[in-house]
């Protein structure tokens, strides 16, 4: 059973930056496409960034140019560098494998990001 542990969230003013980290247990991390997801209050969870095993990246339009996803396979860790944060970025952020739900890992506890105006 793969465990996902997210960290790095916090309270930041609009325009600020945060770096999120997600550590995944298990030996297959390096071959998986990993994504960062967020769930804003009253909305469904959405994917905001993804990175393949070859470090090709993809971003939601809402974060393109502001967020950068990266990974360190030696540390089984995926990162999300968030810059120029906006109040609408306020959400709980999660990482997980990208794919249909039956292939995803059990969701971690997430990390809260709050952006004040």
Order of alpha helices (4+ residues) and beta strands (2+ residues): beta-beta-beta-beta-beta-beta-beta-beta-beta-beta
